[in-house]
Amino acid sequence: MRFHILTLFPDMVEQGLNTSIIGRAVEKGILSIEAVNIRDYTLDRHKKVDDYPYGGGAGMVMQAQPIYDAWQAIVTKIGYRPRTVYLTPQGPTFHQGMAKEYAKEEDLILLCGHYEGIDERVLEEIVTDYVSIGDYVLTGGELPAMVMVDAISRMVPGVLSNQESGSTESFEGSLLEYPQYSRPEEWHGKKVPPILLSGDHAKVDAWRREQSILRTKERRPDLLKWAELSEKERKNL
């Protein structure tokens, strides 16, 4: 899968995504992450990419031309118009289901805004999806873009060394992940639940399922209406 990130701060994006699981996947050629500097496409000799908003108001607005030309360069290179995501608080909130959906794409362009926003005309021209990572405002779209790349990449086959880990994490089936334990068997007077030491995989799976439901009920009850539960499990909520 190839990610193309339109940004004013390519170093920030590249440094944030070249380590750990994502960095190893890039080294193996499973992922490609390209940070495209929007300033490289401005026609202004001072590399200016923003101007005052029509109608007045505080701040500056990113201009249409450099963004469009940077986007068009990607389209020309790959030979088609891919899904283009604008990171903005005005979009629907990013969730695990969206990560799975985007992971099916061969190419994905992520547009990072700054200042007071982006000229609406270029958004109408190139953007297919508007996405937010939460109901708060950040200084730019780079951090949201990195969040999306990380979450989406985990759903791309071959990125995780153990593919099962991607299918048993929080939000799978709209449930939170069950509690996890490691050595030592006792720490600060707290013992690992005996069922996890039993060696009975069927009972362990049943316990983990039960704990996922209980934890979701306690911490994120809003998820339960979407959860994949049996009739018996719903009755026991």
C-alpha positions as CSV (number, residue, x, y, z in Angstrom):
1,M,0.0,0.0,0.0
2,R,1.2,3.5,-0.9
3,F,0.6,6.5,1.3
4,H,1.1,10.0,-0.2
5,I,1.0,12.8,2.5
6,L,0.6,16.4,1.3
7,T,2.2,18.5,4.0
8,L,4.1,21.7,4.8
9,F,6.3,19.7,7.2
10,P,7.6,16.5,5.4
11,D,10.4,16.0,8.0
12,M,7.8,15.7,10.8
13,V,5.9,13.0,8.9
14,E,8.9,11.1,7.8
15,Q,10.5,11.1,11.2
16,G,7.3,10.0,12.9
17,L,6.7,7.1,10.6
18,N,10.1,5.6,10.0
19,T,10.4,3.5,13.2
20,S,8.9,0.4,14.8
21,I,6.3,-1.7,12.9
22,I,5.6,0.9,10.3
23,G,9.3,1.5,9.6
24,R,10.0,-2.2,9.2
25,A,7.1,-2.6,6.8
26,V,8.5,0.2,4.7
27,E,12.0,-1.4,4.7
28,K,10.4,-4.7,3.5
29,G,8.5,-2.9,0.7
30,I,5.0,-3.8,2.1
31,L,4.3,-0.1,2.6
32,S,5.4,3.1,0.9
33,I,5.2,6.4,2.7
34,E,5.8,9.6,0.6
35,A,5.7,13.0,2.2
36,V,5.1,15.6,-0.5
37,N,6.1,19.1,0.4
38,I,3.3,21.4,-0.8
39,R,5.8,24.4,-0.9
40,D,7.7,22.7,-3.7
41,Y,4.7,23.4,-6.0
42,T,4.0,27.0,-5.2
43,L,4.5,29.5,-8.0
44,D,5.5,32.2,-5.5
45,R,9.3,32.8,-5.5
46,H,9.3,33.2,-1.7
47,K,7.6,29.7,-1.4
48,K,4.5,31.3,0.0
49,V,1.5,29.0,0.1
50,D,-1.1,31.1,2.0
51,D,-2.9,34.4,1.8
52,Y,-5.5,36.5,3.6
53,P,-9.1,35.2,3.5
54,Y,-11.7,36.9,1.4
55,G,-14.3,38.6,3.6
56,G,-11.8,39.3,6.3
57,G,-11.2,37.4,9.5
58,A,-8.2,36.2,11.6
59,G,-5.4,34.1,10.2
60,M,-4.4,32.9,6.8
61,V,-5.8,30.4,4.3
62,M,-3.8,27.9,2.3
63,Q,-4.1,28.6,-1.4
64,A,-5.6,26.2,-4.0
65,Q,-2.8,26.3,-6.6
66,P,0.1,24.7,-4.8
67,I,-2.1,22.0,-3.2
68,Y,-3.7,21.1,-6.5
69,D,-0.4,20.9,-8.4
70,A,1.1,18.7,-5.6
71,W,-1.9,16.5,-5.8
72,Q,-1.9,16.4,-9.6
73,A,1.8,15.4,-9.6
74,I,0.9,12.3,-7.5
75,V,-2.1,11.5,-9.8
76,T,0.2,11.8,-12.9
77,K,2.8,9.5,-11.3
78,I,0.4,6.7,-10.3
79,G,-1.9,7.0,-13.3
80,Y,-5.3,7.5,-11.6
81,R,-7.2,9.6,-9.1
82,P,-7.0,7.8,-5.7
83,R,-9.1,8.4,-2.6
84,T,-7.9,11.7,-1.1
85,V,-8.5,12.4,2.6
86,Y,-8.6,15.8,4.1
87,L,-7.8,15.8,7.8
88,T,-10.3,18.2,9.5
89,P,-12.4,18.4,12.6
90,Q,-15.4,18.8,10.3
91,G,-15.2,15.2,9.1
92,P,-16.6,12.0,10.7
93,T,-14.5,10.6,13.5
94,F,-11.9,8.0,12.4
95,H,-12.5,4.5,13.8
96,Q,-11.3,0.9,13.3
97,G,-13.8,0.1,10.6
98,M,-12.5,3.0,8.6
99,A,-9.0,1.8,9.0
100,K,-10.0,-1.6,7.6
101,E,-11.8,0.0,4.7
102,Y,-8.8,2.3,3.8
103,A,-6.4,-0.6,4.0
104,K,-8.0,-2.1,0.9
105,E,-6.8,0.9,-1.2
106,E,-3.6,0.6,-3.3
107,D,-2.9,4.3,-2.9
108,L,-4.2,6.9,-0.4
109,I,-3.5,10.6,-0.4
110,L,-3.7,12.4,3.0
111,L,-4.0,16.2,2.9
112,C,-2.7,18.1,5.9
113,G,-4.1,21.5,6.4
114,H,-2.7,24.5,8.4
115,Y,-3.5,28.1,9.4
116,E,-7.2,28.8,9.2
117,G,-7.9,26.2,6.6
118,I,-7.7,25.5,2.9
119,D,-9.3,27.3,0.0
120,E,-12.7,25.5,-0.5
121,R,-12.3,25.3,-4.2
122,V,-9.4,22.9,-4.2
123,L,-11.2,20.8,-1.6
124,E,-14.2,20.5,-3.9
125,E,-11.8,19.6,-6.7
126,I,-9.7,16.8,-5.1
127,V,-11.1,15.6,-1.8
128,T,-13.1,12.4,-1.6
129,D,-13.2,12.0,2.2
130,Y,-13.2,14.3,5.2
131,V,-11.9,12.7,8.4
132,S,-11.4,13.8,12.0
133,I,-9.5,12.0,14.7
134,G,-11.5,13.7,17.5
135,D,-13.4,16.7,18.6
136,Y,-10.5,19.1,19.2
137,V,-8.3,21.4,17.1
138,L,-4.6,20.8,16.4
139,T,-2.1,23.1,14.7
140,G,-2.0,21.0,11.6
141,G,-3.0,17.8,9.9
142,E,0.3,16.0,10.3
143,L,-0.4,14.2,13.6
144,P,-3.9,13.1,12.4
145,A,-2.3,11.8,9.2
146,M,0.3,9.8,11.1
147,V,-2.4,8.4,13.4
148,M,-4.4,7.2,10.3
149,V,-1.3,5.8,8.6
150,D,-0.4,3.8,11.7
151,A,-3.9,2.4,12.2
152,I,-4.5,1.6,8.5
153,S,-1.1,0.0,8.1
154,R,-1.8,-2.5,10.8
155,M,-4.6,-3.8,8.7
156,V,-2.4,-4.3,5.6
157,P,-1.4,-8.0,5.2
158,G,2.2,-8.7,6.1
159,V,2.7,-5.6,8.2
160,L,2.1,-7.3,11.6
161,S,4.4,-10.3,12.2
162,N,1.6,-12.1,13.9
163,Q,-1.6,-11.5,11.9
164,E,-3.7,-12.7,14.8
165,S,-2.8,-9.7,16.8
166,G,-4.6,-7.5,14.3
167,S,-7.8,-9.4,14.7
168,T,-7.9,-9.6,18.5
169,E,-7.3,-6.0,19.5
170,S,-9.7,-3.4,20.9
171,F,-12.6,-2.5,18.6
172,E,-12.6,-5.8,16.8
173,G,-16.3,-6.7,16.7
174,S,-16.9,-3.4,18.5
175,L,-15.5,-4.8,21.7
176,L,-12.6,-3.6,23.8
177,E,-9.6,-6.0,24.2
178,Y,-9.5,-8.3,27.2
179,P,-7.0,-7.8,30.1
180,Q,-3.4,-9.0,29.3
181,Y,-0.9,-10.5,31.7
182,S,2.8,-11.5,31.6
183,R,5.5,-12.7,34.0
184,P,5.9,-12.8,36.9
185,E,2.9,-14.8,38.0
186,E,2.4,-12.6,41.1
187,W,3.3,-8.9,41.3
188,H,2.5,-6.5,44.1
189,G,0.3,-9.2,45.6
190,K,-1.8,-9.5,42.5
191,K,-1.9,-12.9,40.8
192,V,-2.6,-13.8,37.2
193,P,-6.1,-15.2,36.8
194,P,-5.8,-19.0,37.2
195,I,-7.7,-19.7,34.0
196,L,-4.8,-18.3,32.0
197,L,-2.5,-20.8,33.6
198,S,-4.8,-23.8,33.0
199,G,-3.6,-24.7,29.5
200,D,-7.3,-25.1,28.4
201,H,-7.5,-23.0,25.3
202,A,-11.2,-23.2,25.0
203,K,-11.8,-22.0,28.5
204,V,-9.2,-19.2,28.0
205,D,-11.0,-18.1,24.9
206,A,-14.3,-18.1,26.7
207,W,-12.8,-16.1,29.6
208,R,-11.3,-13.5,27.3
209,R,-14.6,-13.1,25.4
210,E,-16.4,-12.6,28.7
211,Q,-13.8,-10.0,29.9
212,S,-14.0,-8.1,26.6
213,I,-17.7,-7.7,27.0
214,L,-17.5,-6.7,30.6
215,R,-14.7,-4.2,29.9
216,T,-16.7,-2.7,27.1
217,K,-19.8,-2.4,29.3
218,E,-17.7,-0.7,32.0
219,R,-15.6,1.7,29.8
220,R,-17.3,2.1,26.5
221,P,-20.9,1.1,26.8
222,D,-21.7,3.1,23.7
223,L,-20.0,0.4,21.6
224,L,-22.3,-2.4,22.7
225,K,-25.1,-1.5,20.4
226,W,-22.8,-2.3,17.5
227,A,-21.1,-5.2,19.1
228,E,-21.3,-8.7,17.6
229,L,-23.0,-10.5,20.5
230,S,-25.0,-13.7,20.8
231,E,-28.5,-13.6,22.1
232,K,-27.3,-15.0,25.4
233,E,-24.6,-12.5,25.7
234,R,-27.0,-9.6,25.1
235,K,-29.4,-10.9,27.7
236,N,-26.5,-11.1,30.3
237,L,-25.5,-7.5,29.8
